[in-house]
Amino acid sequence: MALRIDKYTWAVRLTKTRSQASELISKGKIKINEVDVKPSRDVKVGDVIQVHKNSAVFSYKVLELLEK
């Protein structure tokens, strides 16, 4: 099972809306395994999501995927 990165970041509340997640991904502020991605990229268990906010970088490891 796989889940789109824009849906995943919204579902785990890294962003407030899914459109905001898509916008941040398009700007290169959200990366998977240190690689720029598109909003349609699938997230898999074990991936590391990096979120750039202001001057800080937050890293999150995907432990399991959500059903909804």
PDB file of N, CA, C and O in Angstrom:
ATOM      1  N   MET A   1       0.841  -1.187   0.000  1.00  0.00           N
ATOM      2  CA  MET A   1       0.000   0.000   0.000  1.00  0.00           C
ATOM      3  C   MET A   1       0.880   1.242   0.000  1.00  0.00           C
ATOM      4  O   MET A   1       1.904   1.287   0.682  1.00  0.00           O
ATOM      5  N   ALA A   2       0.483   2.231  -0.754  1.00  0.00           N
ATOM      6  CA  ALA A   2       1.241   3.475  -0.830  1.00  0.00           C
ATOM      7  C   ALA A   2       0.282   4.654  -0.700  1.00  0.00           C
ATOM      8  O   ALA A   2      -0.919   4.526  -0.942  1.00  0.00           O
ATOM      9  N   LEU A   3       0.827   5.794  -0.318  1.00  0.00           N
ATOM     10  CA  LEU A   3       0.024   6.994  -0.106  1.00  0.00           C
ATOM     11  C   LEU A   3       0.780   8.181  -0.681  1.00  0.00           C
ATOM     12  O   LEU A   3       1.997   8.277  -0.526  1.00  0.00           O
ATOM     13  N   ARG A   4       0.070   9.085  -1.342  1.00  0.00           N
ATOM     14  CA  ARG A   4       0.711  10.273  -1.918  1.00  0.00           C
ATOM     15  C   ARG A   4       1.307  11.146  -0.824  1.00  0.00           C
ATOM     16  O   ARG A   4       0.766  11.228   0.279  1.00  0.00           O
ATOM     17  N   ILE A   5       2.429  11.801  -1.134  1.00  0.00           N
ATOM     18  CA  ILE A   5       3.114  12.636  -0.141  1.00  0.00           C
ATOM     19  C   ILE A   5       2.254  13.823   0.289  1.00  0.00           C
ATOM     20  O   ILE A   5       2.285  14.199   1.460  1.00  0.00           O
ATOM     21  N   ASP A   6       1.489  14.424  -0.622  1.00  0.00           N
ATOM     22  CA  ASP A   6       0.658  15.559  -0.222  1.00  0.00           C
ATOM     23  C   ASP A   6      -0.457  15.126   0.723  1.00  0.00           C
ATOM     24  O   ASP A   6      -0.774  15.841   1.674  1.00  0.00           O
ATOM     25  N   LYS A   7      -1.054  13.962   0.469  1.00  0.00           N
ATOM     26  CA  LYS A   7      -2.088  13.444   1.377  1.00  0.00           C
ATOM     27  C   LYS A   7      -1.489  13.059   2.723  1.00  0.00           C
ATOM     28  O   LYS A   7      -2.087  13.307   3.770  1.00  0.00           O
ATOM     29  N   TYR A   8      -0.303  12.451   2.690  1.00  0.00           N
ATOM     30  CA  TYR A   8       0.325  11.986   3.925  1.00  0.00           C
ATOM     31  C   TYR A   8       0.703  13.160   4.831  1.00  0.00           C
ATOM     32  O   TYR A   8       0.425  13.127   6.030  1.00  0.00           O
ATOM     33  N   THR A   9       1.332  14.194   4.272  1.00  0.00           N
ATOM     34  CA  THR A   9       1.733  15.334   5.108  1.00  0.00           C
ATOM     35  C   THR A   9       0.522  16.043   5.690  1.00  0.00           C
ATOM     36  O   THR A   9       0.587  16.569   6.801  1.00  0.00           O
ATOM     37  N   TRP A  10      -0.581  16.063   4.952  1.00  0.00           N
ATOM     38  CA  TRP A  10      -1.806  16.647   5.488  1.00  0.00           C
ATOM     39  C   TRP A  10      -2.416  15.739   6.559  1.00  0.00           C
ATOM     40  O   TRP A  10      -2.874  16.226   7.592  1.00  0.00           O
ATOM     41  N   ALA A  11      -2.424  14.431   6.320  1.00  0.00           N
ATOM     42  CA  ALA A  11      -3.056  13.485   7.248  1.00  0.00           C
ATOM     43  C   ALA A  11      -2.348  13.434   8.602  1.00  0.00           C
ATOM     44  O   ALA A  11      -3.002  13.278   9.633  1.00  0.00           O
ATOM     45  N   VAL A  12      -1.022  13.562   8.610  1.00  0.00           N
ATOM     46  CA  VAL A  12      -0.291  13.528   9.879  1.00  0.00           C
ATOM     47  C   VAL A  12      -0.079  14.935  10.432  1.00  0.00           C
ATOM     48  O   VAL A  12       0.668  15.131  11.391  1.00  0.00           O
ATOM     49  N   ARG A  13      -0.741  15.902   9.821  1.00  0.00           N
ATOM     50  CA  ARG A  13      -0.791  17.295  10.273  1.00  0.00           C
ATOM     51  C   ARG A  13       0.558  18.012  10.255  1.00  0.00           C
ATOM     52  O   ARG A  13       0.854  18.817  11.138  1.00  0.00           O
ATOM     53  N   LEU A  14       1.375  17.712   9.240  1.00  0.00           N
ATOM     54  CA  LEU A  14       2.583  18.503   9.036  1.00  0.00           C
ATOM     55  C   LEU A  14       2.231  19.815   8.343  1.00  0.00           C
ATOM     56  O   LEU A  14       2.961  20.800   8.456  1.00  0.00           O
ATOM     57  N   THR A  15       1.095  19.823   7.617  1.00  0.00           N
ATOM     58  CA  THR A  15       0.548  21.030   7.007  1.00  0.00           C
ATOM     59  C   THR A  15      -0.938  21.103   7.337  1.00  0.00           C
ATOM     60  O   THR A  15      -1.571  20.093   7.645  1.00  0.00           O
ATOM     61  N   LYS A  16      -1.485  22.319   7.265  1.00  0.00           N
ATOM     62  CA  LYS A  16      -2.894  22.491   7.635  1.00  0.00           C
ATOM     63  C   LYS A  16      -3.859  22.012   6.563  1.00  0.00           C
ATOM     64  O   LYS A  16      -4.929  21.490   6.876  1.00  0.00           O
ATOM     65  N   THR A  17      -3.482  22.189   5.293  1.00  0.00           N
ATOM     66  CA  THR A  17      -4.352  21.770   4.201  1.00  0.00           C
ATOM     67  C   THR A  17      -3.555  20.971   3.178  1.00  0.00           C
ATOM     68  O   THR A  17      -2.326  21.038   3.132  1.00  0.00           O
ATOM     69  N   ARG A  18      -4.273  20.219   2.364  1.00  0.00           N
ATOM     70  CA  ARG A  18      -3.608  19.436   1.331  1.00  0.00           C
ATOM     71  C   ARG A  18      -3.049  20.336   0.234  1.00  0.00           C
ATOM     72  O   ARG A  18      -1.997  20.043  -0.336  1.00  0.00           O
ATOM     73  N   SER A  19      -3.741  21.421  -0.062  1.00  0.00           N
ATOM     74  CA  SER A  19      -3.235  22.349  -1.075  1.00  0.00           C
ATOM     75  C   SER A  19      -1.964  23.049  -0.590  1.00  0.00           C
ATOM     76  O   SER A  19      -1.062  23.321  -1.381  1.00  0.00           O
ATOM     77  N   GLN A  20      -1.896  23.337   0.702  1.00  0.00           N
ATOM     78  CA  GLN A  20      -0.679  23.915   1.275  1.00  0.00           C
ATOM     79  C   GLN A  20       0.463  22.908   1.180  1.00  0.00           C
ATOM     80  O   GLN A  20       1.603  23.290   0.916  1.00  0.00           O
ATOM     81  N   ALA A  21       0.172  21.642   1.390  1.00  0.00           N
ATOM     82  CA  ALA A  21       1.187  20.599   1.273  1.00  0.00           C
ATOM     83  C   ALA A  21       1.703  20.522  -0.161  1.00  0.00           C
ATOM     84  O   ALA A  21       2.912  20.433  -0.377  1.00  0.00           O
ATOM     85  N   SER A  22       0.803  20.555  -1.139  1.00  0.00           N
ATOM     86  CA  SER A  22       1.208  20.514  -2.544  1.00  0.00           C
ATOM     87  C   SER A  22       2.074  21.709  -2.912  1.00  0.00           C
ATOM     88  O   SER A  22       3.050  21.576  -3.650  1.00  0.00           O
ATOM     89  N   GLU A  23       1.712  22.871  -2.396  1.00  0.00           N
ATOM     90  CA  GLU A  23       2.479  24.087  -2.674  1.00  0.00           C
ATOM     91  C   GLU A  23       3.891  24.003  -2.094  1.00  0.00           C
ATOM     92  O   GLU A  23       4.857  24.362  -2.767  1.00  0.00           O
ATOM     93  N   LEU A  24       4.018  23.535  -0.855  1.00  0.00           N
ATOM     94  CA  LEU A  24       5.333  23.413  -0.227  1.00  0.00           C
ATOM     95  C   LEU A  24       6.197  22.375  -0.931  1.00  0.00           C
ATOM     96  O   LEU A  24       7.408  22.557  -1.058  1.00  0.00           O
ATOM     97  N   ILE A  25       5.586  21.294  -1.386  1.00  0.00           N
ATOM     98  CA  ILE A  25       6.332  20.256  -2.108  1.00  0.00           C
ATOM     99  C   ILE A  25       6.832  20.812  -3.435  1.00  0.00           C
ATOM    100  O   ILE A  25       7.975  20.564  -3.821  1.00  0.00           O
ATOM    101  N   SER A  26       5.986  21.561  -4.137  1.00  0.00           N
ATOM    102  CA  SER A  26       6.379  22.144  -5.421  1.00  0.00           C
ATOM    103  C   SER A  26       7.516  23.156  -5.263  1.00  0.00           C
ATOM    104  O   SER A  26       8.348  23.299  -6.158  1.00  0.00           O
ATOM    105  N   LYS A  27       7.551  23.849  -4.137  1.00  0.00           N
ATOM    106  CA  LYS A  27       8.610  24.824  -3.872  1.00  0.00           C
ATOM    107  C   LYS A  27       9.900  24.174  -3.373  1.00  0.00           C
ATOM    108  O   LYS A  27      10.918  24.850  -3.228  1.00  0.00           O
ATOM    109  N   GLY A  28       9.862  22.873  -3.111  1.00  0.00           N
ATOM    110  CA  GLY A  28      11.054  22.177  -2.641  1.00  0.00           C
ATOM    111  C   GLY A  28      11.257  22.256  -1.138  1.00  0.00           C
ATOM    112  O   GLY A  28      12.352  21.976  -0.651  1.00  0.00           O
ATOM    113  N   LYS A  29      10.227  22.631  -0.396  1.00  0.00           N
ATOM    114  CA  LYS A  29      10.316  22.746   1.060  1.00  0.00           C
ATOM    115  C   LYS A  29      10.097  21.412   1.766  1.00  0.00           C
ATOM    116  O   LYS A  29      10.449  21.265   2.936  1.00  0.00           O
ATOM    117  N   ILE A  30       9.517  20.436   1.059  1.00  0.00           N
ATOM    118  CA  ILE A  30       9.306  19.104   1.609  1.00  0.00           C
ATOM    119  C   ILE A  30       9.998  18.112   0.682  1.00  0.00           C
ATOM    120  O   ILE A  30       9.762  18.112  -0.526  1.00  0.00           O
ATOM    121  N   LYS A  31      10.850  17.269   1.253  1.00  0.00           N
ATOM    122  CA  LYS A  31      11.615  16.304   0.465  1.00  0.00           C
ATOM    123  C   LYS A  31      11.469  14.915   1.068  1.00  0.00           C
ATOM    124  O   LYS A  31      11.166  14.762   2.251  1.00  0.00           O
ATOM    125  N   ILE A  32      11.688  13.911   0.233  1.00  0.00           N
ATOM    126  CA  ILE A  32      11.713  12.523   0.706  1.00  0.00           C
ATOM    127  C   ILE A  32      13.112  11.993   0.465  1.00  0.00           C
ATOM    128  O   ILE A  32      13.611  12.022  -0.660  1.00  0.00           O
ATOM    129  N   ASN A  33      13.743  11.508   1.526  1.00  0.00           N
ATOM    130  CA  ASN A  33      15.098  10.963   1.451  1.00  0.00           C
ATOM    131  C   ASN A  33      16.062  11.937   0.779  1.00  0.00           C
ATOM    132  O   ASN A  33      16.893  11.541  -0.039  1.00  0.00           O
ATOM    133  N   GLU A  34      15.939  13.230   1.141  1.00  0.00           N
ATOM    134  CA  GLU A  34      16.801  14.314   0.649  1.00  0.00           C
ATOM    135  C   GLU A  34      16.690  14.550  -0.857  1.00  0.00           C
ATOM    136  O   GLU A  34      17.616  15.091  -1.462  1.00  0.00           O
ATOM    137  N   VAL A  35      15.572  14.151  -1.472  1.00  0.00           N
ATOM    138  CA  VAL A  35      15.358  14.323  -2.910  1.00  0.00           C
ATOM    139  C   VAL A  35      14.084  15.143  -3.123  1.00  0.00           C
ATOM    140  O   VAL A  35      13.061  14.889  -2.487  1.00  0.00           O
ATOM    141  N   ASP A  36      14.156  16.132  -4.029  1.00  0.00           N
ATOM    142  CA  ASP A  36      12.956  16.877  -4.394  1.00  0.00           C
ATOM    143  C   ASP A  36      11.968  15.935  -5.068  1.00  0.00           C
ATOM    144  O   ASP A  36      12.354  15.086  -5.872  1.00  0.00           O
ATOM    145  N   VAL A  37      10.698  16.089  -4.736  1.00  0.00           N
ATOM    146  CA  VAL A  37       9.667  15.206  -5.278  1.00  0.00           C
ATOM    147  C   VAL A  37       8.490  16.029  -5.777  1.00  0.00           C
ATOM    148  O   VAL A  37       8.420  17.238  -5.555  1.00  0.00           O
ATOM    149  N   LYS A  38       7.568  15.357  -6.453  1.00  0.00           N
ATOM    150  CA  LYS A  38       6.311  15.961  -6.886  1.00  0.00           C
ATOM    151  C   LYS A  38       5.237  15.576  -5.869  1.00  0.00           C
ATOM    152  O   LYS A  38       5.409  14.600  -5.139  1.00  0.00           O
ATOM    153  N   PRO A  39       4.127  16.329  -5.807  1.00  0.00           N
ATOM    154  CA  PRO A  39       3.058  16.002  -4.854  1.00  0.00           C
ATOM    155  C   PRO A  39       2.454  14.616  -5.037  1.00  0.00           C
ATOM    156  O   PRO A  39       1.844  14.085  -4.109  1.00  0.00           O
ATOM    157  N   SER A  40       2.613  14.021  -6.213  1.00  0.00           N
ATOM    158  CA  SER A  40       2.023  12.709  -6.463  1.00  0.00           C
ATOM    159  C   SER A  40       2.944  11.552  -6.080  1.00  0.00           C
ATOM    160  O   SER A  40       2.565  10.393  -6.243  1.00  0.00           O
ATOM    161  N   ARG A  41       4.124  11.835  -5.583  1.00  0.00           N
ATOM    162  CA  ARG A  41       5.079  10.780  -5.214  1.00  0.00           C
ATOM    163  C   ARG A  41       4.521   9.963  -4.053  1.00  0.00           C
ATOM    164  O   ARG A  41       3.969  10.518  -3.103  1.00  0.00           O
ATOM    165  N   ASP A  42       4.668   8.648  -4.135  1.00  0.00           N
ATOM    166  CA  ASP A  42       4.179   7.761  -3.084  1.00  0.00           C
ATOM    167  C   ASP A  42       5.165   7.691  -1.925  1.00  0.00           C
ATOM    168  O   ASP A  42       6.380   7.696  -2.117  1.00  0.00           O
ATOM    169  N   VAL A  43       4.611   7.626  -0.721  1.00  0.00           N
ATOM    170  CA  VAL A  43       5.405   7.470   0.498  1.00  0.00           C
ATOM    171  C   VAL A  43       5.382   5.997   0.873  1.00  0.00           C
ATOM    172  O   VAL A  43       4.341   5.345   0.789  1.00  0.00           O
ATOM    173  N   LYS A  44       6.517   5.481   1.281  1.00  0.00           N
ATOM    174  CA  LYS A  44       6.605   4.082   1.697  1.00  0.00           C
ATOM    175  C   LYS A  44       7.148   4.027   3.119  1.00  0.00           C
ATOM    176  O   LYS A  44       7.765   4.979   3.596  1.00  0.00           O
ATOM    177  N   VAL A  45       6.914   2.913   3.785  1.00  0.00           N
ATOM    178  CA  VAL A  45       7.437   2.719   5.138  1.00  0.00           C
ATOM    179  C   VAL A  45       8.958   2.762   5.072  1.00  0.00           C
ATOM    180  O   VAL A  45       9.572   2.115   4.223  1.00  0.00           O
ATOM    181  N   GLY A  46       9.564   3.535   5.983  1.00  0.00           N
ATOM    182  CA  GLY A  46      11.011   3.667   6.029  1.00  0.00           C
ATOM    183  C   GLY A  46      11.528   4.939   5.384  1.00  0.00           C
ATOM    184  O   GLY A  46      12.691   5.292   5.574  1.00  0.00           O
ATOM    185  N   ASP A  47      10.682   5.647   4.614  1.00  0.00           N
ATOM    186  CA  ASP A  47      11.103   6.906   4.005  1.00  0.00           C
ATOM    187  C   ASP A  47      11.307   7.965   5.083  1.00  0.00           C
ATOM    188  O   ASP A  47      10.657   7.937   6.128  1.00  0.00           O
ATOM    189  N   VAL A  48      12.215   8.893   4.815  1.00  0.00           N
ATOM    190  CA  VAL A  48      12.455  10.019   5.714  1.00  0.00           C
ATOM    191  C   VAL A  48      11.952  11.276   5.021  1.00  0.00           C
ATOM    192  O   VAL A  48      12.413  11.621   3.932  1.00  0.00           O
ATOM    193  N   ILE A  49      11.008  11.958   5.653  1.00  0.00           N
ATOM    194  CA  ILE A  49      10.432  13.187   5.115  1.00  0.00           C
ATOM    195  C   ILE A  49      11.102  14.359   5.803  1.00  0.00           C
ATOM    196  O   ILE A  49      11.134  14.432   7.031  1.00  0.00           O
ATOM    197  N   GLN A  50      11.639  15.282   5.009  1.00  0.00           N
ATOM    198  CA  GLN A  50      12.268  16.479   5.544  1.00  0.00           C
ATOM    199  C   GLN A  50      11.397  17.675   5.233  1.00  0.00           C
ATOM    200  O   GLN A  50      10.996  17.881   4.087  1.00  0.00           O
ATOM    201  N   VAL A  51      11.101  18.473   6.265  1.00  0.00           N
ATOM    202  CA  VAL A  51      10.277  19.665   6.116  1.00  0.00           C
ATOM    203  C   VAL A  51      11.136  20.860   6.495  1.00  0.00           C
ATOM    204  O   VAL A  51      11.662  20.924   7.607  1.00  0.00           O
ATOM    205  N   HIS A  52      11.283  21.819   5.564  1.00  0.00           N
ATOM    206  CA  HIS A  52      12.055  23.032   5.800  1.00  0.00           C
ATOM    207  C   HIS A  52      11.093  24.141   6.214  1.00  0.00           C
ATOM    208  O   HIS A  52      10.265  24.581   5.416  1.00  0.00           O
ATOM    209  N   LYS A  53      11.203  24.593   7.469  1.00  0.00           N
ATOM    210  CA  LYS A  53      10.380  25.694   7.962  1.00  0.00           C
ATOM    211  C   LYS A  53      11.318  26.766   8.501  1.00  0.00           C
ATOM    212  O   LYS A  53      12.119  26.521   9.403  1.00  0.00           O
ATOM    213  N   ASN A  54      11.198  27.963   7.923  1.00  0.00           N
ATOM    214  CA  ASN A  54      12.078  29.077   8.256  1.00  0.00           C
ATOM    215  C   ASN A  54      13.530  28.638   8.089  1.00  0.00           C
ATOM    216  O   ASN A  54      13.934  28.304   6.976  1.00  0.00           O
ATOM    217  N   SER A  55      14.314  28.629   9.142  1.00  0.00           N
ATOM    218  CA  SER A  55      15.719  28.225   9.020  1.00  0.00           C
ATOM    219  C   SER A  55      15.959  26.832   9.613  1.00  0.00           C
ATOM    220  O   SER A  55      17.105  26.391   9.707  1.00  0.00           O
ATOM    221  N   ALA A  56      14.907  26.153  10.005  1.00  0.00           N
ATOM    222  CA  ALA A  56      15.042  24.830  10.622  1.00  0.00           C
ATOM    223  C   ALA A  56      14.616  23.733   9.654  1.00  0.00           C
ATOM    224  O   ALA A  56      13.782  23.950   8.775  1.00  0.00           O
ATOM    225  N   VAL A  57      15.199  22.556   9.831  1.00  0.00           N
ATOM    226  CA  VAL A  57      14.823  21.386   9.031  1.00  0.00           C
ATOM    227  C   VAL A  57      14.348  20.306   9.993  1.00  0.00           C
ATOM    228  O   VAL A  57      15.080  19.897  10.894  1.00  0.00           O
ATOM    229  N   PHE A  58      13.123  19.851   9.795  1.00  0.00           N
ATOM    230  CA  PHE A  58      12.546  18.803  10.625  1.00  0.00           C
ATOM    231  C   PHE A  58      12.514  17.512   9.819  1.00  0.00           C
ATOM    232  O   PHE A  58      12.100  17.517   8.659  1.00  0.00           O
ATOM    233  N   SER A  59      12.946  16.407  10.419  1.00  0.00           N
ATOM    234  CA  SER A  59      12.954  15.113   9.743  1.00  0.00           C
ATOM    235  C   SER A  59      11.994  14.165  10.443  1.00  0.00           C
ATOM    236  O   SER A  59      11.963  14.087  11.672  1.00  0.00           O
ATOM    237  N   TYR A  60      11.216  13.450   9.649  1.00  0.00           N
ATOM    238  CA  TYR A  60      10.247  12.487  10.161  1.00  0.00           C
ATOM    239  C   TYR A  60      10.430  11.170   9.416  1.00  0.00           C
ATOM    240  O   TYR A  60      10.518  11.160   8.189  1.00  0.00           O
ATOM    241  N   LYS A  61      10.487  10.073  10.138  1.00  0.00           N
ATOM    242  CA  LYS A  61      10.597   8.766   9.511  1.00  0.00           C
ATOM    243  C   LYS A  61       9.223   8.126   9.477  1.00  0.00           C
ATOM    244  O   LYS A  61       8.508   8.133  10.479  1.00  0.00           O
ATOM    245  N   VAL A  62       8.849   7.576   8.338  1.00  0.00           N
ATOM    246  CA  VAL A  62       7.532   6.943   8.159  1.00  0.00           C
ATOM    247  C   VAL A  62       7.606   5.539   8.768  1.00  0.00           C
ATOM    248  O   VAL A  62       8.318   4.670   8.263  1.00  0.00           O
ATOM    249  N   LEU A  63       6.870   5.331   9.849  1.00  0.00           N
ATOM    250  CA  LEU A  63       6.859   4.041  10.518  1.00  0.00           C
ATOM    251  C   LEU A  63       5.753   3.127   9.981  1.00  0.00           C
ATOM    252  O   LEU A  63       5.925   1.913   9.877  1.00  0.00           O
ATOM    253  N   GLU A  64       4.611   3.745   9.642  1.00  0.00           N
ATOM    254  CA  GLU A  64       3.516   2.993   9.031  1.00  0.00           C
ATOM    255  C   GLU A  64       2.626   3.949   8.276  1.00  0.00           C
ATOM    256  O   GLU A  64       2.623   5.151   8.540  1.00  0.00           O
ATOM    257  N   LEU A  65       1.870   3.414   7.334  1.00  0.00           N
ATOM    258  CA  LEU A  65       0.993   4.243   6.515  1.00  0.00           C
ATOM    259  C   LEU A  65      -0.414   4.240   7.107  1.00  0.00           C
ATOM    260  O   LEU A  65      -0.810   3.316   7.818  1.00  0.00           O
ATOM    261  N   LEU A  66      -1.145   5.290   6.796  1.00  0.00           N
ATOM    262  CA  LEU A  66      -2.506   5.448   7.302  1.00  0.00           C
ATOM    263  C   LEU A  66      -3.500   4.860   6.310  1.00  0.00           C
ATOM    264  O   LEU A  66      -3.247   4.843   5.106  1.00  0.00           O
ATOM    265  N   GLU A  67      -4.624   4.380   6.814  1.00  0.00           N
ATOM    266  CA  GLU A  67      -5.651   3.845   5.931  1.00  0.00           C
ATOM    267  C   GLU A  67      -6.475   4.948   5.300  1.00  0.00           C
ATOM    268  O   GLU A  67      -6.943   4.808   4.170  1.00  0.00           O
ATOM    269  N   LYS A  68      -6.656   6.042   6.019  1.00  0.00           N
ATOM    270  CA  LYS A  68      -7.450   7.155   5.502  1.00  0.00           C
ATOM    271  C   LYS A  68      -6.613   8.410   5.464  1.00  0.00           C
ATOM    272  O   LYS A  68      -7.101   9.465   5.058  1.00  0.00           O
TER     273      LYS A  68
END
